[in-house]
Amino acid sequence: MKQLLVISRFIDALNEWVGKGATWLILATVLISAGNALMRKFFGQGTNALLEIQWYFFAAVFTLGSGYAFLRNAHVRIDFLSNKFSARTRNWIDVGGILIFLLPLCYMMFTLTWPLLVQAYETGEMSFNPGGLIRWPVYAMLPAGFSLLALQGLSELLKRLHFIFGDGPDVLAHDHSHEAVE
């Protein structure tokens, strides 16, 4: 099991790096939005490409950041219920959720979005807006994001099982969920 935690740490590091990188896209989105608005207001010029890149970046933050949110235990959880359970029960519930819901969802979403990405890339699909952008980069965010989320799901599964079988820290413990793993 210890060897599998090496893989888990690698996945955690990957999602940490991608997640922190994606947060910079928020700043880029704000700057592009402000710049485009100022160009339209004061010079009567702006482009649809800048409007579209804003939502491309915004989409990237959410799709690429989903694995990072899972790593940081920042996703939605019903705390008033989970706090009533023992640490082992909470971890078993997460194991079930990861195996029954998360991983199948990620697989389904990857298999549904990959063909759209390939088709958009092969056909050179463009936005219908004048001056719009090519579409495949934004389509690529979906399979990439669900792949990162699935990888993080596997990492979290390993950590939960590691705790359940008595070898590791409880990553669901409040206050230090991520620090306990490091």
C-alpha positions as CSV (number, residue, x, y, z in Angstrom):
1,M,0.0,0.0,0.0
2,K,2.9,2.4,0.7
3,Q,4.1,2.1,-2.9
4,L,0.7,3.2,-4.1
5,L,0.9,6.3,-1.9
6,V,3.9,7.4,-4.1
7,I,1.5,7.4,-7.0
8,S,-1.0,9.3,-4.9
9,R,1.5,11.9,-4.0
10,F,2.4,12.4,-7.7
11,I,-1.3,12.8,-8.6
12,D,-1.7,15.3,-5.7
13,A,1.3,17.3,-6.9
14,L,0.0,17.3,-10.4
15,N,-3.4,18.6,-9.3
16,E,-1.8,21.1,-7.0
17,W,0.3,22.5,-9.8
18,V,-2.6,22.6,-12.3
19,G,-5.0,24.0,-9.7
20,K,-2.7,26.8,-8.7
21,G,-2.0,27.5,-12.3
22,A,-5.7,27.7,-13.1
23,T,-6.2,30.3,-10.3
24,W,-4.0,32.6,-12.3
25,L,-6.6,32.4,-15.1
26,I,-9.0,34.3,-12.9
27,L,-6.6,37.3,-12.9
28,A,-6.1,37.0,-16.6
29,T,-9.9,36.9,-17.1
30,V,-10.4,40.0,-15.0
31,L,-7.6,41.9,-16.8
32,I,-8.9,40.9,-20.3
33,S,-12.4,41.8,-19.3
34,A,-11.4,45.2,-18.0
35,G,-9.1,45.9,-20.9
36,N,-11.8,44.9,-23.4
37,A,-14.4,47.1,-21.6
38,L,-12.0,50.1,-21.6
39,M,-11.2,49.6,-25.3
40,R,-14.9,49.5,-26.1
41,K,-15.7,52.5,-23.9
42,F,-12.9,54.9,-24.8
43,F,-11.9,53.8,-28.3
44,G,-15.1,52.1,-29.6
45,Q,-13.1,49.0,-30.3
46,G,-13.2,45.5,-28.8
47,T,-13.2,42.0,-30.1
48,N,-15.3,39.0,-29.8
49,A,-12.1,37.0,-29.4
50,L,-11.5,38.7,-26.1
51,L,-15.0,38.1,-25.0
52,E,-14.7,34.4,-25.9
53,I,-11.2,34.0,-24.3
54,Q,-12.8,35.2,-21.0
55,W,-15.3,32.4,-20.9
56,Y,-12.6,29.9,-22.2
57,F,-10.5,30.9,-19.2
58,F,-13.4,30.8,-16.8
59,A,-14.3,27.3,-18.1
60,A,-10.7,26.2,-17.6
61,V,-10.7,27.4,-14.0
62,F,-13.7,25.2,-13.1
63,T,-12.9,22.2,-15.2
64,L,-9.1,22.0,-14.5
65,G,-9.6,23.1,-10.9
66,S,-12.0,20.3,-10.0
67,G,-9.2,17.8,-9.1
68,Y,-7.5,20.6,-7.0
69,A,-10.8,21.2,-5.2
70,F,-11.1,17.5,-4.4
71,L,-7.5,17.4,-3.2
72,R,-8.2,20.4,-0.9
73,N,-11.5,18.9,0.3
74,A,-13.2,22.0,-0.9
75,H,-16.1,20.3,-2.6
76,V,-19.7,20.2,-1.3
77,R,-20.2,17.9,1.7
78,I,-23.1,17.7,4.1
79,D,-21.0,18.5,7.2
80,F,-23.8,18.4,9.7
81,L,-24.4,14.7,8.8
82,S,-20.8,13.7,8.2
83,N,-19.8,15.1,11.6
84,K,-22.1,12.6,13.3
85,F,-20.2,9.7,11.8
86,S,-17.0,8.2,13.0
87,A,-13.8,8.8,11.0
88,R,-13.9,5.3,9.6
89,T,-17.5,5.6,8.5
90,R,-16.8,9.0,6.8
91,N,-14.0,7.4,4.9
92,W,-16.0,4.3,4.0
93,I,-18.7,6.7,2.6
94,D,-16.1,8.5,0.6
95,V,-14.8,5.2,-0.8
96,G,-18.3,4.2,-1.9
97,G,-18.9,7.7,-3.4
98,I,-15.6,7.6,-5.3
99,L,-16.2,4.1,-6.6
100,I,-20.0,4.3,-7.3
101,F,-20.4,7.9,-8.4
102,L,-17.2,9.8,-9.1
103,L,-15.1,7.4,-11.2
104,P,-18.0,6.2,-13.4
105,L,-19.1,9.8,-13.9
106,C,-15.6,10.8,-14.9
107,Y,-15.3,7.9,-17.3
108,M,-18.7,8.7,-18.9
109,M,-17.9,12.4,-19.3
110,F,-14.5,11.6,-20.8
111,T,-16.0,9.2,-23.3
112,L,-18.7,11.6,-24.3
113,T,-16.5,14.7,-24.6
114,W,-13.4,13.2,-26.3
115,P,-15.2,12.6,-29.6
116,L,-16.4,16.3,-29.6
117,L,-12.8,17.5,-29.0
118,V,-11.5,15.3,-31.8
119,Q,-14.2,16.4,-34.2
120,A,-13.7,20.1,-33.4
121,Y,-10.0,19.7,-33.9
122,E,-10.2,17.8,-37.2
123,T,-12.8,20.2,-38.7
124,G,-11.2,23.3,-37.4
125,E,-14.5,24.3,-35.8
126,M,-14.7,28.1,-35.2
127,S,-17.0,30.3,-33.2
128,F,-20.0,31.6,-35.1
129,N,-19.2,35.1,-33.8
130,P,-17.3,37.4,-36.1
131,G,-13.7,37.4,-35.0
132,G,-14.4,34.4,-32.7
133,L,-11.9,31.7,-31.7
134,I,-11.4,28.1,-32.6
135,R,-13.4,25.8,-30.4
136,W,-11.2,22.8,-29.7
137,P,-9.1,24.4,-26.9
138,V,-12.3,25.0,-24.8
139,Y,-13.5,21.5,-25.7
140,A,-10.2,20.1,-24.5
141,M,-10.9,21.4,-21.0
142,L,-13.7,18.8,-20.5
143,P,-11.8,15.6,-21.0
144,A,-8.7,17.1,-19.3
145,G,-10.7,18.3,-16.3
146,F,-12.5,15.0,-15.9
147,S,-9.2,13.1,-16.3
148,L,-7.6,15.2,-13.5
149,L,-10.7,14.7,-11.3
150,A,-10.6,10.9,-11.9
151,L,-6.9,10.8,-11.1
152,Q,-7.5,12.8,-7.9
153,G,-10.4,10.4,-7.1
154,L,-8.0,7.5,-7.4
155,S,-5.5,9.3,-5.1
156,E,-8.2,10.1,-2.6
157,L,-9.4,6.5,-2.7
158,L,-5.9,5.3,-1.9
159,K,-5.6,7.7,1.0
160,R,-9.0,6.7,2.4
161,L,-8.2,3.0,2.2
162,H,-4.8,3.7,3.7
163,F,-6.6,5.3,6.7
164,I,-9.3,2.6,7.0
165,F,-6.8,-0.2,7.1
166,G,-4.8,1.6,9.9
167,D,-1.7,2.8,8.0
168,G,-2.3,6.5,7.5
169,P,-3.8,9.8,8.6
170,D,-7.4,10.7,8.3
171,V,-7.4,13.1,5.4
172,L,-11.0,14.0,6.2
173,A,-10.2,15.3,9.6
174,H,-11.3,18.9,9.8
175,D,-8.7,21.6,10.0
176,H,-5.7,19.8,8.5
177,S,-7.1,17.6,5.7
178,H,-4.4,18.3,3.2
179,E,-1.5,18.9,5.6
180,A,-2.0,15.4,7.2
181,V,-1.1,13.8,3.9
182,E,2.0,15.9,3.3
